[in-house]
Every structure is written in C-alpha cells, then in structure tokens.
Amino acid sequence: MIKLLKKLEPFIEEGLSGAASISACETLNANLKLGIEALGTGRIRAIWRSEDGCYHANESVKRLILAYFKTGKNEPFNISRLSDGFDCIQLRYKTGDELYLQQHGIRIVPGAIVREGAFLGKNTVMMPSFVNIGAYISEGTMVDTWATIGSCAQVGKRVHISGGVGIGGVLEPIGAQPVIIEDDVFIGARSEVAEGVIIRRGAVLSMGVYIGKSTPIVDAKTGKKWIGYIPENAVVVPGAIDVYGTGISTYAAVVKKYADDSTRSKLKLDDTFRGEARSL
C-alpha cells in the first residue's frame, strides 16, 4: 500500500495543483485511476491500524480521490433503462464483471449504486443503496434498502446496516477520519453515524440513533460517558441528558445494556441471503 501511494504521489500533487493542461489531464487521470482501482480491490484503504489498536486516517487516499475528481471528465453512462448518469466517477461493477461477482458471492440488487474506488468483500449484499468512492465493505455484510455509505467509510465483517441508515463520508465537508464500523455490528433503521465515530465490535444501535463526534454517549446504569465511539457489545438507544443541570435536556445516545445471547439470537444474520463463493 505504501509503495503504491508513494509512486502515485507526484500525480496526486499535480492533480490537486490544477496546473495540468487539458490534454495532460487525460494521462494524469489514467495514472490516478490506478490508485482508484487499488481502492476498489482492497489493496489500499482509507485507514490503517497501528499495533496499539488505534485507527489512523490515510490522508494520501483522500488526496488521491480529490485529485481524481479534479482531473476527471464528466461523461454520460448508463445505470439502467430507467436511469442514466453524467459524472467523472463511473460505477465499480459493470457488465462483464459477472465472473468476479459470482466467484466472490457478491449480490448487487437492481437500484444499488457502488461507485468505482469502493471495495466489496466476499458474500456482501447490496440492496438498493449507495456506496461512495473509497468505502470499504467487508465480508458477509449487508447494506439494506436506501442506506448510504459515505466516502472512505470502513465497514467490518458480518455487519447489518438497516434500511435508511446514513454512514457519513469525509470529502465534503472534509473530515479528519472516516467512520469505522467494526465486525459484527447491527445498525438499526434510519440511524446516522458521522464525523469519524467508531462503532466497536458487536455493538447494536437501535432505530433512529444519531451519533457524531460531539454526541454524548452515556451508560444508563453507571452514568459513564464516552465521546466519539460506542464501546464493544453496547446496545444503544436514543435518549437525552441534562448536560448543564438546568433542567433542559439535549440529545444523547444511551447504552441501555450490553448484548447477551438473547440479543444475538434476535439479530442473527441469515446466510440464505449471502451467496457462498463458487466458480461458474
């Protein structure tokens, strides 16, 4: 990953500078496209994790995407007979990719849009939803109807993202770190996670939970507070707290309990919907 990004750095700099001529932009964009393709195959990612378990934003990836936007040429492309597009970013999967999708057990339901530079792992399911450039969707995850996965967001294995969920991106407004959803997380319908928040392994968000980097996260039993991340296995519901002791409450995400066997049995994923990897 480091070698490839280092090789692309001069092209990224040139693309962001805007100094390239129109004719040179085509060559420049072709070189930047190598990086976008690497994003789409998972060779490079928008985050990296250090030995202490902390996540770090890969600023070069965001700069690569911005340079690709800046040098790309808008052109028409067909999504279906009902909808066309006109943009400088094409779709990640097109006609001719059937063998790859079949071998990796990936399902993309009509109406789903996955932009180039996004990665889909084995046995992922995309209902009619939107996955933006730079996003990383790991193995066995389902993105349900009308959910949106923002640019560079990182989604772990066996995650269920319910209908209408919004996972924030980092390109506009430019954020310092992508949203990170760790493995085995369940996110309930119409919830929103943005501004680099981390949802730790096994957490459960009920319907309508909204979390940004300044949202108070409170344990209902102990009163313990967190900012910027949901702890492992926490079951979170919408709530409110009186922050200043004035009797006026503000929104908070409340940890009601921690997931147990009963919780897991209710949220168990159904492998019927996920295609096992096989060859044609």
N, C-alpha and C positions, 0 to 999 in steps of 0.2 A: 504493500500500500504506500509506504513512504517513498520508495523508489519511483513509483509511477507519478505520484503527485509532484515530486521534485523535478521530474522530467517535464511535466506539464506547466510548471511554474512560470517560465518565460511567456508561454502562450496565454496563461491566465492574466499576467501583468499587462500584456499587450492588449488583450480583450477589454480589460477594465479601463485602460487608458483612453480608449476610443480613438487612438491615433492611426489605426489601420485603414487603408483605402478600401473602397467598396470591393474591388477585385481581390485584395488581400484578405478581406473578411471571410471569404469562402474557404480559403486554405486554412485560415486561423480557426474557423468554426469546425472544420473537419478534424483538426488536432484536438480541439476541446471535446469533440464528440467521443473521442477515445476514452476520456475520463468519465463522461456521462454513461457510456456503455459499461464501464467498470463498476459504476454505481449500480446499474441495473442487474449486474451479475453477482453483486455482493463482494467484489474484490476490494473495493474501498467503501468506507462508511462515514457518516457524518459525525460519529462519536468514536472514542476509544476509551478503554477502561484500564486504569493503572492497577498495579499489584495490590494496592490497598483497597480496591473495590470501588474507587471513585470514578465517575464518568467525566470525560473531558470533551469539549466541542472540538471538532476538526475544522478549524477556520478555513483551511485550504479548500475543503469541499464546498463550503458556502460561496467562496470566492469563485470557484470553478463554475458553479451554477449561475451566478450573476454574470460572469463573463460570457457564458454560453447564451444566456438571454440577450446580452448586449450585441453579440455578433451574429445571432441567428436571423434568418429572414422569414417573415410571416408568409405562409403559403397555405392554400386550401388542402384539406384532407378529409376523407370520408370516414365517419364513425359507423353509420348505418344508413339505410334508406331514409330514415326519419330525421337524421341529424348530421350536419357537416361541421367541420371546424376550420378556423383560419388562425394559425398561430405559428410561432417559431419552434415550439416544442411538440414533437409528434407523440404518438402513443407507444407504450412499451411493447405491447403484443399486437401483432397484426396477422393477416392471412399469411400462411407459410410457417407460422410458429407452432402448428398443431402437434408436431412430434415432441418438441420440448415440453409443452404443456402436458401432454399425455404421459410422458416419462416421469414427470415430477408430480403428477396427480393434482395439478392446479386447475381449479374451476373459476371461470370468469363469466358470470351471468350477464345476458344482454342488458345494457344500460350501465354497466360498470365501466369506469374510465380509469386506466392506470397509465400515467404519463411516463415517457422514457426517462431513464435515470432512477426509477423506482425498482425495488427488488421484492420479489415474491418467493418465499420459501416453499418447500415441498408440502403438498396436501393443504395448501391455503385455499380459501373460498372467498371470492369477491362477489357479493350480491350487488345490486345496482348501487354503486357507491363511487367515491372519488379518492384516488391515491395520488398525491402530488410528487413531483420530482424530488429525488434524494431520500424518499421514505424507505424504510426497511421493515418488511413484514415477515416474521419468522415462521418456521414450520408449524403446520396444523392450526393456524389462526383463521378465524372467520371475521370478515368485515361485513356487517349486516346492512340492510337497505337504508339508503340516504345518509350513511355515515361518511365523514370526510377525514382523511388522514393528511395532515399538513406537511409541507416541505421539510424533509430531513428528520421527521418523527421516527422513532425507533420502537418497534412493537415486537415483543418477545414471542416465545413458543406457546402454543395452545391457549391463546388469548381469545376471548369472545368480545367483540366490540358491537354492541347492540344498535338497533335502528336509530338513526338521527344523531348519533354521537359525533362530537367535533373534537378532533385532536389537533391542536394548534401547530403552525409551522414557524419558520424562522426568517423568511425572506422579507416579508412586509407586514408589520414593521420588523426590522431585522432584530432577532433575538440572539442572546449570547449562547444559549444551549438549547438543543431540541428537547421536546417532550420525550421521556423514556418510559415505556410500559414494559415491565419485566415479565417473566414467564408466568403462566397460569393465572392471569388476572381476568376478572369479569367486570366489564363496564356497562352499566345499565343504560337503558334508552334515554336519549336526549341529554345525556351528561356532557360536560365540556371540560377538557383538560388542556391548559395552555401555559405559555411563558416558562418553559423548561422544567415544569414539575416532573418529579419522578414518582411513579406508582410502583411500589416494591412488590416482589414476588408473592403471588397468592392473594393479593388484595381484592376486595369486592366493593364496587361502587354501585349503590342503588340507583334507581331512576332519578334524573334531574339533579345530579351533584355537579357543582361548578367549582373548579379549582384553578387558581392562578398562583403566581409566586408570592402574593401577599395575603392569600386566603388563610384565615385562622383554621387550623385543624386541631380538634380537641377530643380527648378521650372522655366520654360521658361519665365513666365511673371514677377515674382518678384525677381528672382535670388537667392531665399532662397535655402540653401543646407542642405542635410541630408547625413549621413553615416550609413550604417548597417540596415536601414529599409525604407520601402516605406510607406508613410502616407495613411490614410484611403481614399478610393474612388479615389485615384490618377490614372490617365490614363497615362501610361509610354511608351515612345518610345525610340529607340536607338538614341544617339546623341553624341556630342563632345563639349568639352570646352577647352579654353586656360588657363590651371591652373596657369602657371608661368608668363603669359604676354609676352611670347617670340614669339608668332605667331605660335607655334607648338601646335596642339590640341591633346588631349587624350580622350579616350572613356568615355562617361558618360551616365547615364540613365536620361532621361529628362521627367519631369512631364509636359505634354502638356496641360492638363486641368484636371478637376475633373468630375467624372461620373455623368451624369444627366439622366433624364427619357429617352432621346433619346438613350444614351449609353446602358442603361439597357434593352431597348426593342430589341436592336440588339443582345444582349448577353444572352437573356433569355434562361434558360435551358428547355429542352423538357422532361417532365415526362414520355413520351411514352417509353423512353429507360430505365427508372428506375422502377423496379418491386415493387409494393406495398407489404408490408409484409402480408403473408397469411399462413394459415395452410393447409397441404395436406389433 
